[in-house]
Amino acid sequence: MQMSVEWMERHQVALYVVGLALGAAVGLAWPAVAHPAELAIHPVLALLLYATFLGIPFGRIGHAFRDWRFLSTILVVNFMLVPAIVWLLSRIVAHDQVLLVGVLFVLLTPCIDYVIVFTGLAGGDKEKLLAAAPLLMLAQMLLLPVYLWLFVGSEFVGSVEFGPFVEAFILIIALPLVAAALTQLAAARTRIGRRVEEAVMGSMVPLMVATLAVVVASQVAGVGARIGSLLLALPVYVLFAAVMVPVGMLAGRAAGLDVPGRRAVVFSGATRNSLVVLPLVLALPATFDLAPLVVVTQTLVELVVMVVFVRLVPCLVPDQSRPSASVR
């Protein structure tokens, strides 16, 4: 079991591409599958977010407050610098409100899940990032409506019916979050709880593959005519990732963080929370039908970027305390 989980984690990017290709193939070959696939999105997402939230150390929230230098740097990067950068880059798609809303939803929310895995692979301080995850989650849920109001306008916010948002938040975010916290509590006290926790966390990759396949299958038949518009989001995502590397490096250096801390800041600033905002985007009015695929597109770009960053960031933020190969 452990070997299969490790294999899936090593090949997760390829598996995600397979999931997307499978969803696209099924959705295009059988357009009638769009409706049942759309009905399946919420249950699959709820399971995926349950597994995602299990990785948040609820019992260690207090640890996030111990290193104020790291925490304040993470918060400044994600909630002050990122919004300014996102506003500038989003001018590329500002002519299309659907694209703009999808881009804003995903780029204004920092990642709290697989960013920890990639940070660890690059020698970053994943422990501090883990401890900060609950605060990042809370801050983005509180600030996202404010940013949308500022960047899109009060007319958009006023046109959105918040009933579906509240329902999506309760069923797909709040309940999985509470269930994950209870599972962690049971895992700390019982063997069955530990087994459940291990089994669910081990299913992260297949759940992600299933989610991507279902979302694409439900949307792909209806967006063929707008594929050109969807591709406009690609340069926004690539530029965002590229810009956040020097921004994170400079912020970490200005704060006087150590090398693992600076690498963690780079990854936190560059990775986004597509899994958590996807149900909120799906709850938008029908006129925003392309927005979910705008979010999924960011996931695709980001996964490729993260594979590059695992190699690139240690070179850009080297650990000077380690002897170089020539010294050995």
Protein Blocks (a to p, Z undefined) as FASTA:
>chain_A
ZZmmmmmmmmmmmmmmmmmmmmmmmmmmmmmlmmmmmmmmmmmmmmmmmmmmmmpcfklm
mmmmmmmmlmmmmmmmmmmmmmmmmmmmmmmmmmpmklmmmmmmmmmpccfklmmmmmmm
nopafklmmmmmmmmmmmmmmmmmmmmmmmnopklmmmpcfklmmmmmmmmmmmmmmmmm
mmmmmmmmmmklmmmmmmmmmmmmmmmmmmmmmmmmmmmmmmmmmmmmmmmmmmmmmmmm
mmmmmmmmmmmmmnopafklmmmmmmmmmpccfklmmmmmmmpcfklmmmmmmmmmmmmm
mmmmmmmmmmmmmmmmccfkbccfklZZ
